[in-house]
């Protein structure tokens, strides 16, 4: 492999397995994994904790100036504290979707993501990595699956974490998140024209990882 830095950009809807795949690829290729979705979730968590309404623009601007989001040893850090275990609930998921609709939020976090990917080889997943964050990435993929399969995966994940929810509630949340992400004005979820689409409904994580690694 060339010594030159490269970026692998992965987009796709909630529950498609992007993060799991990206983490495995990062480990296999020995490159940095950056979970952009976790950055929005961390901000959403802080807004929920502080009781800041999602429609409050002025407070959101102030919050952005006073918030530090970073990664350390594979963990998402919010103002110096590990919050990886707090950001995967349905409430935080919706908060992340809501706050990501604000252009000021996306502008600040996208700038941070681009800076992370300038100095080293990275794999990054999210909703607009191929189209906005790294439009010139050498390797671009759009990972998806049926909404029922994505809900099944997310429901299994939530139950294993002890969350009190049902499959029907998880499916409804997935569909609501899909609608919000694809209809927002700021960087809506969509497949980039030059991204390779992978439907993972009937694929294992290992098969997806091997498919991408074999092409990098």
mmCIF file of the C-alpha atoms, coordinates in Angstrom:
data_MODEL
# 
_entry.id   MODEL 
# 
loop_
_atom_site.group_PDB 
_atom_site.id 
_atom_site.type_symbol 
_atom_site.label_atom_id 
_atom_site.label_alt_id 
_atom_site.label_comp_id 
_atom_site.label_asym_id 
_atom_site.label_entity_id 
_atom_site.label_seq_id 
_atom_site.pdbx_PDB_ins_code 
_atom_site.Cartn_x 
_atom_site.Cartn_y 
_atom_site.Cartn_z 
_atom_site.occupancy 
_atom_site.B_iso_or_equiv 
_atom_site.pdbx_formal_charge 
_atom_site.auth_seq_id 
_atom_site.auth_comp_id 
_atom_site.auth_asym_id 
_atom_site.auth_atom_id 
_atom_site.pdbx_PDB_model_num 
ATOM 1   C CA . UNK A 1 1   ? 0.000   0.000   0.000  1.00 0.00 ? 1   UNK A CA 1 
ATOM 2   C CA . UNK A 1 2   ? 1.182   3.487   -0.851 1.00 0.00 ? 2   UNK A CA 1 
ATOM 3   C CA . UNK A 1 3   ? 2.628   5.651   1.887  1.00 0.00 ? 3   UNK A CA 1 
ATOM 4   C CA . UNK A 1 4   ? 0.346   8.443   0.680  1.00 0.00 ? 4   UNK A CA 1 
ATOM 5   C CA . UNK A 1 5   ? -2.585  9.249   2.982  1.00 0.00 ? 5   UNK A CA 1 
ATOM 6   C CA . UNK A 1 6   ? -6.014  8.183   1.782  1.00 0.00 ? 6   UNK A CA 1 
ATOM 7   C CA . UNK A 1 7   ? -9.632  8.478   2.905  1.00 0.00 ? 7   UNK A CA 1 
ATOM 8   C CA . UNK A 1 8   ? -12.382 5.879   2.899  1.00 0.00 ? 8   UNK A CA 1 
ATOM 9   C CA . UNK A 1 9   ? -15.785 7.572   3.051  1.00 0.00 ? 9   UNK A CA 1 
ATOM 10  C CA . UNK A 1 10  ? -18.902 5.628   4.052  1.00 0.00 ? 10  UNK A CA 1 
ATOM 11  C CA . UNK A 1 11  ? -22.450 6.988   4.033  1.00 0.00 ? 11  UNK A CA 1 
ATOM 12  C CA . UNK A 1 12  ? -25.787 5.375   4.711  1.00 0.00 ? 12  UNK A CA 1 
ATOM 13  C CA . UNK A 1 13  ? -28.930 5.412   6.839  1.00 0.00 ? 13  UNK A CA 1 
ATOM 14  C CA . UNK A 1 14  ? -29.185 4.641   10.549 1.00 0.00 ? 14  UNK A CA 1 
ATOM 15  C CA . UNK A 1 15  ? -28.672 1.003   11.514 1.00 0.00 ? 15  UNK A CA 1 
ATOM 16  C CA . UNK A 1 16  ? -27.033 -0.047  8.243  1.00 0.00 ? 16  UNK A CA 1 
ATOM 17  C CA . UNK A 1 17  ? -23.902 -1.220  10.046 1.00 0.00 ? 17  UNK A CA 1 
ATOM 18  C CA . UNK A 1 18  ? -21.632 1.618   8.936  1.00 0.00 ? 18  UNK A CA 1 
ATOM 19  C CA . UNK A 1 19  ? -19.848 2.049   12.260 1.00 0.00 ? 19  UNK A CA 1 
ATOM 20  C CA . UNK A 1 20  ? -19.295 -1.677  12.822 1.00 0.00 ? 20  UNK A CA 1 
ATOM 21  C CA . UNK A 1 21  ? -17.909 -2.088  9.305  1.00 0.00 ? 21  UNK A CA 1 
ATOM 22  C CA . UNK A 1 22  ? -15.743 1.045   9.523  1.00 0.00 ? 22  UNK A CA 1 
ATOM 23  C CA . UNK A 1 23  ? -14.230 -0.006  12.865 1.00 0.00 ? 23  UNK A CA 1 
ATOM 24  C CA . UNK A 1 24  ? -13.335 -3.445  11.481 1.00 0.00 ? 24  UNK A CA 1 
ATOM 25  C CA . UNK A 1 25  ? -11.788 -1.948  8.333  1.00 0.00 ? 25  UNK A CA 1 
ATOM 26  C CA . UNK A 1 26  ? -9.772  0.548   10.389 1.00 0.00 ? 26  UNK A CA 1 
ATOM 27  C CA . UNK A 1 27  ? -8.369  -2.289  12.473 1.00 0.00 ? 27  UNK A CA 1 
ATOM 28  C CA . UNK A 1 28  ? -7.597  -4.436  9.441  1.00 0.00 ? 28  UNK A CA 1 
ATOM 29  C CA . UNK A 1 29  ? -5.884  -1.627  7.507  1.00 0.00 ? 29  UNK A CA 1 
ATOM 30  C CA . UNK A 1 30  ? -4.344  -0.015  10.606 1.00 0.00 ? 30  UNK A CA 1 
ATOM 31  C CA . UNK A 1 31  ? -5.851  3.411   9.918  1.00 0.00 ? 31  UNK A CA 1 
ATOM 32  C CA . UNK A 1 32  ? -7.809  5.878   12.083 1.00 0.00 ? 32  UNK A CA 1 
ATOM 33  C CA . UNK A 1 33  ? -11.572 5.429   12.437 1.00 0.00 ? 33  UNK A CA 1 
ATOM 34  C CA . UNK A 1 34  ? -13.656 8.578   12.914 1.00 0.00 ? 34  UNK A CA 1 
ATOM 35  C CA . UNK A 1 35  ? -17.306 8.080   13.857 1.00 0.00 ? 35  UNK A CA 1 
ATOM 36  C CA . UNK A 1 36  ? -18.913 11.325  12.679 1.00 0.00 ? 36  UNK A CA 1 
ATOM 37  C CA . UNK A 1 37  ? -22.349 10.199  13.815 1.00 0.00 ? 37  UNK A CA 1 
ATOM 38  C CA . UNK A 1 38  ? -21.011 9.937   17.359 1.00 0.00 ? 38  UNK A CA 1 
ATOM 39  C CA . UNK A 1 39  ? -19.992 13.594  17.164 1.00 0.00 ? 39  UNK A CA 1 
ATOM 40  C CA . UNK A 1 40  ? -23.580 14.661  16.421 1.00 0.00 ? 40  UNK A CA 1 
ATOM 41  C CA . UNK A 1 41  ? -24.872 12.255  19.058 1.00 0.00 ? 41  UNK A CA 1 
ATOM 42  C CA . UNK A 1 42  ? -22.513 13.759  21.643 1.00 0.00 ? 42  UNK A CA 1 
ATOM 43  C CA . UNK A 1 43  ? -23.807 17.240  20.870 1.00 0.00 ? 43  UNK A CA 1 
ATOM 44  C CA . UNK A 1 44  ? -27.401 15.964  20.977 1.00 0.00 ? 44  UNK A CA 1 
ATOM 45  C CA . UNK A 1 45  ? -26.692 14.369  24.364 1.00 0.00 ? 45  UNK A CA 1 
ATOM 46  C CA . UNK A 1 46  ? -25.381 17.656  25.729 1.00 0.00 ? 46  UNK A CA 1 
ATOM 47  C CA . UNK A 1 47  ? -28.444 19.525  24.455 1.00 0.00 ? 47  UNK A CA 1 
ATOM 48  C CA . UNK A 1 48  ? -30.751 16.982  26.117 1.00 0.00 ? 48  UNK A CA 1 
ATOM 49  C CA . UNK A 1 49  ? -28.825 17.134  29.376 1.00 0.00 ? 49  UNK A CA 1 
ATOM 50  C CA . UNK A 1 50  ? -28.970 20.929  29.422 1.00 0.00 ? 50  UNK A CA 1 
ATOM 51  C CA . UNK A 1 51  ? -32.609 21.052  28.340 1.00 0.00 ? 51  UNK A CA 1 
ATOM 52  C CA . UNK A 1 52  ? -31.855 23.230  25.318 1.00 0.00 ? 52  UNK A CA 1 
ATOM 53  C CA . UNK A 1 53  ? -34.744 23.208  22.799 1.00 0.00 ? 53  UNK A CA 1 
ATOM 54  C CA . UNK A 1 54  ? -33.682 22.023  19.351 1.00 0.00 ? 54  UNK A CA 1 
ATOM 55  C CA . UNK A 1 55  ? -35.257 25.086  17.747 1.00 0.00 ? 55  UNK A CA 1 
ATOM 56  C CA . UNK A 1 56  ? -33.242 27.536  19.857 1.00 0.00 ? 56  UNK A CA 1 
ATOM 57  C CA . UNK A 1 57  ? -30.638 28.894  17.410 1.00 0.00 ? 57  UNK A CA 1 
ATOM 58  C CA . UNK A 1 58  ? -28.913 31.437  19.684 1.00 0.00 ? 58  UNK A CA 1 
ATOM 59  C CA . UNK A 1 59  ? -28.367 28.918  22.498 1.00 0.00 ? 59  UNK A CA 1 
ATOM 60  C CA . UNK A 1 60  ? -27.081 26.398  19.974 1.00 0.00 ? 60  UNK A CA 1 
ATOM 61  C CA . UNK A 1 61  ? -24.461 28.837  18.657 1.00 0.00 ? 61  UNK A CA 1 
ATOM 62  C CA . UNK A 1 62  ? -23.296 29.510  22.223 1.00 0.00 ? 62  UNK A CA 1 
ATOM 63  C CA . UNK A 1 63  ? -23.243 25.780  22.992 1.00 0.00 ? 63  UNK A CA 1 
ATOM 64  C CA . UNK A 1 64  ? -21.028 25.071  19.960 1.00 0.00 ? 64  UNK A CA 1 
ATOM 65  C CA . UNK A 1 65  ? -18.489 27.628  21.151 1.00 0.00 ? 65  UNK A CA 1 
ATOM 66  C CA . UNK A 1 66  ? -18.351 25.985  24.596 1.00 0.00 ? 66  UNK A CA 1 
ATOM 67  C CA . UNK A 1 67  ? -18.285 22.328  23.496 1.00 0.00 ? 67  UNK A CA 1 
ATOM 68  C CA . UNK A 1 68  ? -15.252 20.118  22.850 1.00 0.00 ? 68  UNK A CA 1 
ATOM 69  C CA . UNK A 1 69  ? -15.774 16.851  20.964 1.00 0.00 ? 69  UNK A CA 1 
ATOM 70  C CA . UNK A 1 70  ? -12.856 14.535  20.268 1.00 0.00 ? 70  UNK A CA 1 
ATOM 71  C CA . UNK A 1 71  ? -11.810 10.872  20.027 1.00 0.00 ? 71  UNK A CA 1 
ATOM 72  C CA . UNK A 1 72  ? -9.420  9.076   22.347 1.00 0.00 ? 72  UNK A CA 1 
ATOM 73  C CA . UNK A 1 73  ? -8.532  5.391   22.149 1.00 0.00 ? 73  UNK A CA 1 
ATOM 74  C CA . UNK A 1 74  ? -11.615 4.714   20.061 1.00 0.00 ? 74  UNK A CA 1 
ATOM 75  C CA . UNK A 1 75  ? -13.942 6.484   22.518 1.00 0.00 ? 75  UNK A CA 1 
ATOM 76  C CA . UNK A 1 76  ? -15.990 9.622   21.860 1.00 0.00 ? 76  UNK A CA 1 
ATOM 77  C CA . UNK A 1 77  ? -15.135 12.391  24.308 1.00 0.00 ? 77  UNK A CA 1 
ATOM 78  C CA . UNK A 1 78  ? -17.527 15.205  25.239 1.00 0.00 ? 78  UNK A CA 1 
ATOM 79  C CA . UNK A 1 79  ? -15.868 18.027  27.148 1.00 0.00 ? 79  UNK A CA 1 
ATOM 80  C CA . UNK A 1 80  ? -13.174 15.655  28.358 1.00 0.00 ? 80  UNK A CA 1 
ATOM 81  C CA . UNK A 1 81  ? -15.536 12.854  29.439 1.00 0.00 ? 81  UNK A CA 1 
ATOM 82  C CA . UNK A 1 82  ? -16.095 9.480   27.727 1.00 0.00 ? 82  UNK A CA 1 
ATOM 83  C CA . UNK A 1 83  ? -19.742 9.313   26.587 1.00 0.00 ? 83  UNK A CA 1 
ATOM 84  C CA . UNK A 1 84  ? -19.640 6.333   24.199 1.00 0.00 ? 84  UNK A CA 1 
ATOM 85  C CA . UNK A 1 85  ? -21.984 4.368   26.480 1.00 0.00 ? 85  UNK A CA 1 
ATOM 86  C CA . UNK A 1 86  ? -24.561 7.186   26.628 1.00 0.00 ? 86  UNK A CA 1 
ATOM 87  C CA . UNK A 1 87  ? -25.139 8.110   22.991 1.00 0.00 ? 87  UNK A CA 1 
ATOM 88  C CA . UNK A 1 88  ? -26.893 5.066   21.466 1.00 0.00 ? 88  UNK A CA 1 
ATOM 89  C CA . UNK A 1 89  ? -30.369 5.511   22.952 1.00 0.00 ? 89  UNK A CA 1 
ATOM 90  C CA . UNK A 1 90  ? -33.368 6.347   20.708 1.00 0.00 ? 90  UNK A CA 1 
ATOM 91  C CA . UNK A 1 91  ? -33.692 9.743   22.438 1.00 0.00 ? 91  UNK A CA 1 
ATOM 92  C CA . UNK A 1 92  ? -30.091 10.721  21.691 1.00 0.00 ? 92  UNK A CA 1 
ATOM 93  C CA . UNK A 1 93  ? -30.432 9.362   18.159 1.00 0.00 ? 93  UNK A CA 1 
ATOM 94  C CA . UNK A 1 94  ? -33.343 11.708  17.460 1.00 0.00 ? 94  UNK A CA 1 
ATOM 95  C CA . UNK A 1 95  ? -31.559 14.605  19.174 1.00 0.00 ? 95  UNK A CA 1 
ATOM 96  C CA . UNK A 1 96  ? -28.555 14.004  16.920 1.00 0.00 ? 96  UNK A CA 1 
ATOM 97  C CA . UNK A 1 97  ? -30.784 14.053  13.841 1.00 0.00 ? 97  UNK A CA 1 
ATOM 98  C CA . UNK A 1 98  ? -32.500 17.250  15.012 1.00 0.00 ? 98  UNK A CA 1 
ATOM 99  C CA . UNK A 1 99  ? -29.360 19.222  15.842 1.00 0.00 ? 99  UNK A CA 1 
ATOM 100 C CA . UNK A 1 100 ? -27.588 18.056  12.671 1.00 0.00 ? 100 UNK A CA 1 
ATOM 101 C CA . UNK A 1 101 ? -30.258 19.859  10.638 1.00 0.00 ? 101 UNK A CA 1 
ATOM 102 C CA . UNK A 1 102 ? -28.799 23.217  11.755 1.00 0.00 ? 102 UNK A CA 1 
ATOM 103 C CA . UNK A 1 103 ? -26.261 24.548  9.193  1.00 0.00 ? 103 UNK A CA 1 
ATOM 104 C CA . UNK A 1 104 ? -24.094 26.046  11.964 1.00 0.00 ? 104 UNK A CA 1 
ATOM 105 C CA . UNK A 1 105 ? -23.733 22.608  13.592 1.00 0.00 ? 105 UNK A CA 1 
ATOM 106 C CA . UNK A 1 106 ? -22.803 20.878  10.361 1.00 0.00 ? 106 UNK A CA 1 
ATOM 107 C CA . UNK A 1 107 ? -20.373 23.630  9.376  1.00 0.00 ? 107 UNK A CA 1 
ATOM 108 C CA . UNK A 1 108 ? -18.454 23.377  12.644 1.00 0.00 ? 108 UNK A CA 1 
ATOM 109 C CA . UNK A 1 109 ? -18.384 19.580  12.883 1.00 0.00 ? 109 UNK A CA 1 
ATOM 110 C CA . UNK A 1 110 ? -17.567 19.097  9.185  1.00 0.00 ? 110 UNK A CA 1 
ATOM 111 C CA . UNK A 1 111 ? -14.588 21.448  9.565  1.00 0.00 ? 111 UNK A CA 1 
ATOM 112 C CA . UNK A 1 112 ? -13.411 19.379  12.538 1.00 0.00 ? 112 UNK A CA 1 
ATOM 113 C CA . UNK A 1 113 ? -13.840 16.146  10.568 1.00 0.00 ? 113 UNK A CA 1 
ATOM 114 C CA . UNK A 1 114 ? -11.915 17.464  7.563  1.00 0.00 ? 114 UNK A CA 1 
ATOM 115 C CA . UNK A 1 115 ? -9.085  18.571  9.811  1.00 0.00 ? 115 UNK A CA 1 
ATOM 116 C CA . UNK A 1 116 ? -8.915  15.064  11.332 1.00 0.00 ? 116 UNK A CA 1 
ATOM 117 C CA . UNK A 1 117 ? -8.632  13.519  7.875  1.00 0.00 ? 117 UNK A CA 1 
ATOM 118 C CA . UNK A 1 118 ? -5.970  15.832  6.466  1.00 0.00 ? 118 UNK A CA 1 
ATOM 119 C CA . UNK A 1 119 ? -2.942  14.547  8.345  1.00 0.00 ? 119 UNK A CA 1 
ATOM 120 C CA . UNK A 1 120 ? -3.414  10.771  8.203  1.00 0.00 ? 120 UNK A CA 1 
ATOM 121 C CA . UNK A 1 121 ? -5.244  7.945   6.462  1.00 0.00 ? 121 UNK A CA 1 
ATOM 122 C CA . UNK A 1 122 ? -8.759  7.624   7.857  1.00 0.00 ? 122 UNK A CA 1 
ATOM 123 C CA . UNK A 1 123 ? -12.048 5.846   7.431  1.00 0.00 ? 123 UNK A CA 1 
ATOM 124 C CA . UNK A 1 124 ? -15.059 7.969   8.249  1.00 0.00 ? 124 UNK A CA 1 
ATOM 125 C CA . UNK A 1 125 ? -18.763 7.142   8.261  1.00 0.00 ? 125 UNK A CA 1 
ATOM 126 C CA . UNK A 1 126 ? -21.867 9.283   8.490  1.00 0.00 ? 126 UNK A CA 1 
ATOM 127 C CA . UNK A 1 127 ? -24.586 10.812  6.324  1.00 0.00 ? 127 UNK A CA 1 
ATOM 128 C CA . UNK A 1 128 ? -22.655 13.243  4.105  1.00 0.00 ? 128 UNK A CA 1 
ATOM 129 C CA . UNK A 1 129 ? -19.052 12.024  4.095  1.00 0.00 ? 129 UNK A CA 1 
ATOM 130 C CA . UNK A 1 130 ? -18.925 11.209  0.378  1.00 0.00 ? 130 UNK A CA 1 
ATOM 131 C CA . UNK A 1 131 ? -20.734 14.361  -0.725 1.00 0.00 ? 131 UNK A CA 1 
ATOM 132 C CA . UNK A 1 132 ? -19.615 17.067  1.741  1.00 0.00 ? 132 UNK A CA 1 
ATOM 133 C CA . UNK A 1 133 ? -16.824 16.070  4.128  1.00 0.00 ? 133 UNK A CA 1 
ATOM 134 C CA . UNK A 1 134 ? -14.554 14.189  1.702  1.00 0.00 ? 134 UNK A CA 1 
ATOM 135 C CA . UNK A 1 135 ? -15.974 14.632  -1.817 1.00 0.00 ? 135 UNK A CA 1 
ATOM 136 C CA . UNK A 1 136 ? -12.521 13.791  -3.211 1.00 0.00 ? 136 UNK A CA 1 
ATOM 137 C CA . UNK A 1 137 ? -12.012 10.630  -1.130 1.00 0.00 ? 137 UNK A CA 1 
ATOM 138 C CA . UNK A 1 138 ? -10.339 7.836   -3.063 1.00 0.00 ? 138 UNK A CA 1 
ATOM 139 C CA . UNK A 1 139 ? -12.818 5.222   -1.785 1.00 0.00 ? 139 UNK A CA 1 
ATOM 140 C CA . UNK A 1 140 ? -16.528 6.004   -1.390 1.00 0.00 ? 140 UNK A CA 1 
ATOM 141 C CA . UNK A 1 141 ? -19.315 3.650   -0.320 1.00 0.00 ? 141 UNK A CA 1 
ATOM 142 C CA . UNK A 1 142 ? -23.020 3.922   0.459  1.00 0.00 ? 142 UNK A CA 1 
ATOM 143 C CA . UNK A 1 143 ? -24.030 1.143   2.848  1.00 0.00 ? 143 UNK A CA 1 
ATOM 144 C CA . UNK A 1 144 ? -27.712 0.393   3.274  1.00 0.00 ? 144 UNK A CA 1 
ATOM 145 C CA . UNK A 1 145 ? -30.208 -2.383  4.118  1.00 0.00 ? 145 UNK A CA 1 
ATOM 146 C CA . UNK A 1 146 ? -33.989 -2.712  4.350  1.00 0.00 ? 146 UNK A CA 1 
ATOM 147 C CA . UNK A 1 147 ? -35.550 -0.692  7.153  1.00 0.00 ? 147 UNK A CA 1 
ATOM 148 C CA . UNK A 1 148 ? -36.804 -3.902  8.794  1.00 0.00 ? 148 UNK A CA 1 
ATOM 149 C CA . UNK A 1 149 ? -33.308 -5.408  8.809  1.00 0.00 ? 149 UNK A CA 1 
ATOM 150 C CA . UNK A 1 150 ? -31.785 -2.209  10.147 1.00 0.00 ? 150 UNK A CA 1 
ATOM 151 C CA . UNK A 1 151 ? -34.413 -2.078  12.884 1.00 0.00 ? 151 UNK A CA 1 
ATOM 152 C CA . UNK A 1 152 ? -33.707 -5.719  13.758 1.00 0.00 ? 152 UNK A CA 1 
ATOM 153 C CA . UNK A 1 153 ? -29.992 -4.974  14.160 1.00 0.00 ? 153 UNK A CA 1 
ATOM 154 C CA . UNK A 1 154 ? -30.600 -1.846  16.237 1.00 0.00 ? 154 UNK A CA 1 
ATOM 155 C CA . UNK A 1 155 ? -33.229 -3.578  18.394 1.00 0.00 ? 155 UNK A CA 1 
ATOM 156 C CA . UNK A 1 156 ? -30.800 -6.422  19.149 1.00 0.00 ? 156 UNK A CA 1 
ATOM 157 C CA . UNK A 1 157 ? -28.127 -3.863  20.086 1.00 0.00 ? 157 UNK A CA 1 
ATOM 158 C CA . UNK A 1 158 ? -30.492 -1.963  22.395 1.00 0.00 ? 158 UNK A CA 1 
ATOM 159 C CA . UNK A 1 159 ? -31.788 -5.104  24.135 1.00 0.00 ? 159 UNK A CA 1 
ATOM 160 C CA . UNK A 1 160 ? -28.231 -6.293  24.755 1.00 0.00 ? 160 UNK A CA 1 
ATOM 161 C CA . UNK A 1 161 ? -27.587 -2.942  26.454 1.00 0.00 ? 161 UNK A CA 1 
ATOM 162 C CA . UNK A 1 162 ? -30.614 -3.385  28.698 1.00 0.00 ? 162 UNK A CA 1 
ATOM 163 C CA . UNK A 1 163 ? -32.841 -0.803  26.996 1.00 0.00 ? 163 UNK A CA 1 
ATOM 164 C CA . UNK A 1 164 ? -36.596 -1.139  27.516 1.00 0.00 ? 164 UNK A CA 1 
ATOM 165 C CA . UNK A 1 165 ? -38.018 -0.959  24.001 1.00 0.00 ? 165 UNK A CA 1 
ATOM 166 C CA . UNK A 1 166 ? -39.862 -3.024  21.379 1.00 0.00 ? 166 UNK A CA 1 
ATOM 167 C CA . UNK A 1 167 ? -39.058 -3.949  17.790 1.00 0.00 ? 167 UNK A CA 1 
ATOM 168 C CA . UNK A 1 168 ? -42.035 -1.859  16.611 1.00 0.00 ? 168 UNK A CA 1 
ATOM 169 C CA . UNK A 1 169 ? -40.751 1.216   18.471 1.00 0.00 ? 169 UNK A CA 1 
ATOM 170 C CA . UNK A 1 170 ? -37.261 0.687   17.050 1.00 0.00 ? 170 UNK A CA 1 
ATOM 171 C CA . UNK A 1 171 ? -38.612 0.341   13.502 1.00 0.00 ? 171 UNK A CA 1 
ATOM 172 C CA . UNK A 1 172 ? -40.685 3.510   13.889 1.00 0.00 ? 172 UNK A CA 1 
ATOM 173 C CA . UNK A 1 173 ? -37.626 5.406   15.179 1.00 0.00 ? 173 UNK A CA 1 
ATOM 174 C CA . UNK A 1 174 ? -35.515 4.138   12.252 1.00 0.00 ? 174 UNK A CA 1 
ATOM 175 C CA . UNK A 1 175 ? -38.126 5.283   9.734  1.00 0.00 ? 175 UNK A CA 1 
ATOM 176 C CA . UNK A 1 176 ? -38.513 8.677   11.416 1.00 0.00 ? 176 UNK A CA 1 
ATOM 177 C CA . UNK A 1 177 ? -34.730 9.141   11.444 1.00 0.00 ? 177 UNK A CA 1 
ATOM 178 C CA . UNK A 1 178 ? -34.569 8.168   7.747  1.00 0.00 ? 178 UNK A CA 1 
ATOM 179 C CA . UNK A 1 179 ? -37.209 10.755  6.868  1.00 0.00 ? 179 UNK A CA 1 
ATOM 180 C CA . UNK A 1 180 ? -35.594 13.524  8.906  1.00 0.00 ? 180 UNK A CA 1 
ATOM 181 C CA . UNK A 1 181 ? -32.093 12.814  7.572  1.00 0.00 ? 181 UNK A CA 1 
ATOM 182 C CA . UNK A 1 182 ? -33.166 12.672  3.922  1.00 0.00 ? 182 UNK A CA 1 
ATOM 183 C CA . UNK A 1 183 ? -35.447 15.730  4.029  1.00 0.00 ? 183 UNK A CA 1 
ATOM 184 C CA . UNK A 1 184 ? -33.338 18.224  5.964  1.00 0.00 ? 184 UNK A CA 1 
ATOM 185 C CA . UNK A 1 185 ? -32.075 21.312  4.150  1.00 0.00 ? 185 UNK A CA 1 
ATOM 186 C CA . UNK A 1 186 ? -28.462 21.036  5.359  1.00 0.00 ? 186 UNK A CA 1 
ATOM 187 C CA . UNK A 1 187 ? -26.541 18.154  3.737  1.00 0.00 ? 187 UNK A CA 1 
ATOM 188 C CA . UNK A 1 188 ? -29.421 15.664  3.451  1.00 0.00 ? 188 UNK A CA 1 
ATOM 189 C CA . UNK A 1 189 ? -28.706 11.940  3.402  1.00 0.00 ? 189 UNK A CA 1 
ATOM 190 C CA . UNK A 1 190 ? -28.272 10.757  -0.184 1.00 0.00 ? 190 UNK A CA 1 
ATOM 191 C CA . UNK A 1 191 ? -25.965 8.520   -2.172 1.00 0.00 ? 191 UNK A CA 1 
ATOM 192 C CA . UNK A 1 192 ? -23.119 10.365  -3.905 1.00 0.00 ? 192 UNK A CA 1 
ATOM 193 C CA . UNK A 1 193 ? -23.056 9.750   -7.662 1.00 0.00 ? 193 UNK A CA 1 
ATOM 194 C CA . UNK A 1 194 ? -19.592 8.176   -7.526 1.00 0.00 ? 194 UNK A CA 1 
ATOM 195 C CA . UNK A 1 195 ? -20.140 6.061   -4.382 1.00 0.00 ? 195 UNK A CA 1 
ATOM 196 C CA . UNK A 1 196 ? -20.438 2.280   -4.625 1.00 0.00 ? 196 UNK A CA 1 
ATOM 197 C CA . UNK A 1 197 ? -23.766 1.135   -3.132 1.00 0.00 ? 197 UNK A CA 1 
ATOM 198 C CA . UNK A 1 198 ? -23.728 -1.933  -0.898 1.00 0.00 ? 198 UNK A CA 1 
ATOM 199 C CA . UNK A 1 199 ? -27.020 -3.485  0.228  1.00 0.00 ? 199 UNK A CA 1 
ATOM 200 C CA . UNK A 1 200 ? -26.006 -5.421  3.343  1.00 0.00 ? 200 UNK A CA 1 
ATOM 201 C CA . UNK A 1 201 ? -29.427 -6.950  4.088  1.00 0.00 ? 201 UNK A CA 1 
ATOM 202 C CA . UNK A 1 202 ? -28.134 -10.435 3.279  1.00 0.00 ? 202 UNK A CA 1 
ATOM 203 C CA . UNK A 1 203 ? -24.429 -9.822  3.940  1.00 0.00 ? 203 UNK A CA 1 
ATOM 204 C CA . UNK A 1 204 ? -22.433 -10.524 7.076  1.00 0.00 ? 204 UNK A CA 1 
ATOM 205 C CA . UNK A 1 205 ? -20.179 -7.867  8.577  1.00 0.00 ? 205 UNK A CA 1 
ATOM 206 C CA . UNK A 1 206 ? -17.174 -9.955  7.521  1.00 0.00 ? 206 UNK A CA 1 
ATOM 207 C CA . UNK A 1 207 ? -18.371 -10.045 3.902  1.00 0.00 ? 207 UNK A CA 1 
ATOM 208 C CA . UNK A 1 208 ? -18.812 -6.269  3.774  1.00 0.00 ? 208 UNK A CA 1 
ATOM 209 C CA . UNK A 1 209 ? -15.403 -5.658  5.349  1.00 0.00 ? 209 UNK A CA 1 
ATOM 210 C CA . UNK A 1 210 ? -13.687 -8.052  2.950  1.00 0.00 ? 210 UNK A CA 1 
ATOM 211 C CA . UNK A 1 211 ? -15.442 -6.488  -0.050 1.00 0.00 ? 211 UNK A CA 1 
ATOM 212 C CA . UNK A 1 212 ? -14.218 -2.991  0.796  1.00 0.00 ? 212 UNK A CA 1 
ATOM 213 C CA . UNK A 1 213 ? -10.724 -3.986  1.932  1.00 0.00 ? 213 UNK A CA 1 
ATOM 214 C CA . UNK A 1 214 ? -10.153 -5.946  -1.275 1.00 0.00 ? 214 UNK A CA 1 
ATOM 215 C CA . UNK A 1 215 ? -10.748 -2.746  -3.255 1.00 0.00 ? 215 UNK A CA 1 
ATOM 216 C CA . UNK A 1 216 ? -8.654  -0.347  -1.191 1.00 0.00 ? 216 UNK A CA 1 
# 
